[in-house]
Amino acid sequence: MKIHELPSQDMETPTNEALKRAEELVREIEEAAPTSLSADSVKKLRNVVAESFAQAEFSEEQRVNAWRLSYRLWNTSVDIVNNLEVDQELTEDHAELRQIASDLLAIAGAIGNTRSSFVRIAMFFYKTGCAWHKIKKYLKASACFERAFELCFKQEGSGSQSSDTTEQVEFYFDLSLARARAAWELGGQTLACSLLGRARGLLPTVPTDRRVELAEQYLQFGKSLLLKDDTGSQAESVRYMETGLDVCSEALSISQLDDVDRTNLERLKQRLLRNLTAGQLQNENYESALRCVDALRLTTDQTSTSYFALRALAKLGRHEEAERELFTLVDHAGERVDLYISALEIVIQECSRIDAVEKAFFILLEQFGPNKEQLPAKVLEKLLRQEPSGDPSCIKRVELALKIACDEKILTALMAENEGLMLGDKRQQSSQKQREFVHALLWTSGSEHFQAKMYKNSIRLFEASMLYVVRDSEGCMLEAKSLRVLCLCHIALSQFERAAEVLDAAEKVDPCIATIFLKFKMGLQSRNETDACKQIERMLKCPDFEPEFLNLACHEAIACKSITVAVSALCSILSLYTSERILATGEVVVLRNLILLLIQEKNRRSDILKYFKYAQKRLHDVGCEKFFGAGSNGEREVKWFSGAAWNEAMECGSEQNWKSCAEFFAISSNFYSQLPKSLGSLQFVQTALLLCVSALLTAVDVKESEVIHIATNYLDKCQKVHEALVALPDSGIKIDESFDIFLNLLLFELKGRAKEDAEQLKILKRCSGIPGFTALQFFKMGLETCKRKEPATEVAVASFRMCLALTLSDPNADYKVVAAVIRKMINLANTRCKDGPEVLDLYKQAQQILSGLGNNVYPQDEAQWLVSTAWNRAALYLKLQKYENAELWMGVALELLKHVPAMETHRPSMMESLTELLRQKASSRKAE
């Protein structure tokens, strides 16, 4: 291989130029130091080192110059750092300056290529890495430490590591620890552990005091793992603590230790033991934790030692021993109140030895006083933390909490300190904070017991909370609030007299609607509905009245099944809408609930009707959308009111309360008419109107003129609805044909009441053309006409004739109806003209009907009636010597007799009478 000659000193080379440029930049940095550092100069120097020296080949002289420059740069950085003020911190530019110095040495290389030179360069990188680590640039720090490691062990062949000086070995030790710390920060726990192991291997060749440093590092790593949530890390922490403990024990076994080193190691060993104990407890290795406690007690018996023992014994179920450890802990004159509170919590939660907790607490209270780190408040929090239950442990905890809260010494101390200090004083603020905390704690626990229906405990807790209320303006409100809650507890226990006393006291302290509401609630609970309704009236007059109280009152009344009070509350809400007050609940909702409640009560029909009419009026006043609401919700409300009114009408009909029935049907039709026009809605309107008219015509307690007027209007409206139904765009809609029949029947009766006979005849004619109109309906129409005070004979006859014609046209005619119609028609004809031809025609018509029938088809009693009445007419004429008429009626009777087999026995005598008639007739003619 060809060996190039080194360039002469005066010959310009790229390396020399770069060195000159670097020297200029170093000079600039030196001139600005130590008071300032030019970031621009540092950046330029970094570029020179990184770019100009990257591929350079250094001569020995150039290498020496590079080393000089590096040392100058390093010393400058040291001066700058030393000149930093106390509150100033190391910056990235400072660390970068050291990084450049280290990189310059690494690029230039070792002088003479000796191991010591490489170690020196490694030291530069180590210190640079420490700078990066200090400003938490762990990645850069780790890179520096790795480079230092490479340089330390790069030239192992050039010299034996065993020949390293003590200083170098200590450096290797420091480097291992530093690199372990950086790896740990970057999450490389395995590498960190390996590096600590390497450092441990160097312990025989380093001074004894360095063992403390290694053990301390094991401790720090173990503590950081212990703070993590995952069980794996917590278990690993124990291994680090144990290794650190081994390091301490090995060091303590060295006989040449001086007193200072031994003392430091003993202290560190105690710290390791305490943290190892904590780790064992965290990992639930309670027996191991107790062994650590025993080891701790061989050296020194600190407060924490008893605490650790207490935790382990409690978890192992050795409660008596745990209790002894508690008193051992309390006997220590320590200042860590939080440790004692934690110990008390363990005994409360794990051992349930409340008597021991009580004794220990009052010892601590004597030792520290009530204001030491809020001791009473924190113990109360531990006692009342669990949810209330009926087990003995819970009862004892509450008893102790009440004993502590009501202790005169605690109360006096807190209240006296609050009164004796200036406003804003820290102690006054702390005392106030503690008092407020205890009040809130007792209040919350009282609420929880109330919800658990443990009212007696709840009363005691609320009463205890009132002891911590200051009697100022805000305190008065708290006191009144407490009294109101106490009232609820007494009500729950049915202690109404005591509840009334408490409420009176609350009203004196803070008169407000909440107190009146509780009086209302008490009236409900004690079944005093009159007083409850009175309190509703008082609520309306309160300055702080809110409608929500009435809603709540209604719910309470319903829960107590007091419909009267609930109705009163809803009526009061309803009265607010007329005052244009904006309420959260819609008026229609209040009305619906009010009507629902009234429906549940008997004999409230008039009130139900009243509020339906009210709803109808409000609908007219404010409009459908504003009253019922828009969209599907509004439509749902309309349907409810329509259906409810309909159902009430049906109920009234079943009770034969026809007037109310008519009114409900009218209201129902009005609500149904608010729905979008469809077959269903229009048919409901139509049917409701027809039923309304029907009920009106049936009612007896309505004036006739009023009935005629109202019914006429409703029927006119009904006909308009029918026209709208027919005009619906959907041609496939099938209109109910029974409407015409029902409408005409009602019209017929209405016109009869109005004595409009001509209109009735028109209706009869119209009905004869309606499909489905039955003969029976015509018959009933005739009967109704006959029942009038002044019967309309013409209308009745027309009705019966139509009935007769329709019946006889049926192949399966009902001859009972036929017989009844003929008799009615004969009777009507008699009233009009007894001897008129109309009567004879009716008998002859009956004879014709009978002629085509078999025996017993026509009712025999009616046939006999026809025969008898015809014969009797003949007898009457015979007496009057009207022989022609007598002969005529005898003939009719004899013809009818043919169809009455039961009367055939009378034929001989009837024939004799006829013969006698003919003889008398002949004699009369001769005489003439």
C-alpha positions, 0 to 999 in steps of 0.5 A: 500500500502506497504511503502518502507523504504528509503535506508540509506545514506551509502548504494550504490543505482543506483540513488546514483551511477548516481548522483555521475557520474553526479557530476563528469561530472558537475565537468568536465564541471565546470573546463572547464568553462567559456572559453570552453565547452566540447561537449563530457561531455555534451553528456555523462551527457545527457545520464546519465540524460536520462538513469540512472534517467529515472525510478529512485526514489529519496529520499528527500536527493537525490532530494536535491543533484539533485537540487544542481547539476542542479543549479551548471550546470545552473550557469556554463552555465550562466558563459559560455554564459556571457564569450562569445565574442561580435561576438560569438553566442549561440550554441546548446551545450550551450542550451543543457546544460540548457536543461539537468539542467531543465530535471534533476530538472523535474526528481528529482521533487519538494522539499516538493512538493510545488507549488513554487518548481514547479514554480521554475522548470517551470522557468528553462524550460522557460529560456531554451526555450528562449535559444532554441528560440534564436538559432531558434530551435523553436520546442525544444523551444515550448516543453520547454514552454509547459513543463513549463506551465504544471508545473505551473498549475500542483499543483493548488490543493496544493495552490491557484493561487490567492495567487501567488506572483507578481514575479510568475504572471509576470513569467506566463505573460512572459511564455505566451508571449514566448510560443505564439512567439514559436507557431507563428514561428511553424505556430500555429497562433490560439494557439498564439492568445489564449496565447496572450489572456491569457497574456492579462487576467493577465494585471490587476495583472502585472505592467503597463509597461508590457502592452507595451510588450503585445501590442508590441507583437500584433503589431509584429504579425500583421506586419508579417501577413501584409507582406503575400500575401494572403488576409486572412492573411492581413485581420487578421493582422488588428484584431491584430493591433486593439487588440494591440491598445485596450491594449494601450488605456486601459493602457493609461486610468490608472491614476497612470501612470508615465511619462516614461510609458505614453510616451512609450505607446503613442509612441507605440499607434502611431506605432500601428495606423500607422501600422493599417492604412497600414493594412486598406489600404492593405485590401482596407478599405479606409474609415477606413484608413482615420479614423485612419489618423484622430486619428493619427493627434490628437497625432502627424502629421508625414510625413507618416500620409499625405502619408496614407491620400493621398493613401486612398483619391486617391483610393476613387476618391477624387483627389482634396483632394489627391492633397492637401495631396500631398502638405501637404506631400511635405511641411514636411521637412522629409528625406524619399525621397522614400516616396515622390516618392511613393506619386508622383507615386500614384498621377500619376497613380491614379489621373492623375494630372500631373500639381500637380506632376510637381509642387511637384517635383520641390519643392522636387528638391529644397529641396533635390537636384538632387543627393538625392537618385536619385530623378529625375531618380526615378520620371522619371521611374514612369512617363514613366512606362506605355506603350505609348498611345494617351490619354492626360494623357500619353502625359502630362506624357511624356511632364513632363518627358522631362521637368525633363530630360532636366532641366538645373539644373539636367543636370548641377548637374549630369555632373558637379559632374561627372567631378569634382570628382576623378574616383572611388569616391562613389559620382562619381559612384552614379552620373554616375549610375544615369545618365546611368539609366536616359539614359536607361530609356529615350532610352527604352521609346523612343523605346516603342513610336517608336514601337507604331508609335508615332515617334514625341515623340520618337524623343524627347525622344531619343534626351533627352537621348543623353543629358546624354551621356558622350563624351568618347569612349564608349559615342561616340558609344552611341551617334552614336547609338542614332543618327541612331535611330533618323534617323529611326524616321525621315525616318518613318516620311518621313523627308528624308533631316533631316534623311540624316543630322542625318546620316552624323553626326552619320558617323562622330562620329562612321563610321560603316556598321550600318550607311551605312545600314541606308543610304541604307534604306533611299534610299529605302524609298525615292525610290532612287534605284540607291543610295540604290544599291550604299550603298550595294556596300559600305557595302561590303567594310566596315571593320565590314561587316557581310553577315547578313546585306545583308540578312537584306537589301534583306528583306527590299527591298522586303518589299518596293517592290523594286525587283531591289535592292533585286536582287542586295543584293542577287547577292552580297551575291552570290558573297561571296560563291565563296570566300569560305566564310562560311555563315549562309544561304545556297547558294542554298537558296540565288539562289532560292530567287534570281530566285524567285525575277527575275521571278516576274519582266518582261523582265528578262528572260536572267537573270533568265537563267543566274542564272539557268546556274550558279546553274547548274555550282555550282552543277557540281563544288561542288556536289549535296549533298553539293549544294542542301543539304542532305536528304529531304531538299536537295530533296525538293530544287532539285524539286524546281529548276527542276520545276522552270526551267520547268515552265520557259521553258513553258513560253518561249514556249508560247512566241515562244522563242524556243532557251531559251525554249530548254535551260530551258528544258535542265537545268530542265532535268539536275536537275531532274536527281539528284533525286533518280531514280524512275518512276516519276523522270526518266519520267520527265528527259525523257520528259524534254529532248524530249521537249528540242529537240523539241524546238531546232528543232523549233528554227530559231536562232540556227545554223543547225550544232549546232542543229543537234549536241545538239539534237543528244546528248540529244536524245541519253541521252533520249534513255538511260533514257528509258532503265533505265526506262524499267530496273526498278525492279518494274515489275508493272511499266507501261511505257508511250508508247507515248515516242516511238512515240515522240522520233521517230518523233524527230529522223525522223526530225533530220535525215532529217535535217542531210540528212540521208534518209536511217536512215529516212526509218529505222525510218519509218519502226520502226514506223510502228510497234509501237502501237498507231502510227497514219496515220496522223503522217505518213502523217505529216512526209511525208509533212515534207520531201516534204518541204525540199529544196532537198526533199527526194522523196523516204522517202516521198513516203514511209511515204505516203504509210504507211499513206494510208495503215494505214488509209484504214485498219481502218473500219472508215477510213478518206477518206479526208486523203486518198484523200490528200495522193493519190494526194500527191503521184501522184504529187511525182510520176509526179516529178520522172517520169511523164509518168511512170507506177507508176502514172497510178498505183496510179490512178488505186488504187484510182479507186479501192478505189472508187469502194467499196464506196458509193456516196459522201464518197470520197471527191467529189472535189478530185474525180473530180480532179482525173477524170480531170487529168486522162482525161487531160493526155488522151488529151495530149497523143491524141495530141501526137497521142499516141492512146494506151496511150490516150485510156488507160487514157480515160478508167481510166477517164470514170471509175472514172467518175462513182463515180462523179455524178456531172460530169455525164453531161460530159459523152456524150462528153467524149464518143464522144471523145473516139469514135473519138479516136478509129476512129483515131486509126483505120485510123492510122493502115490502113495507116500503 
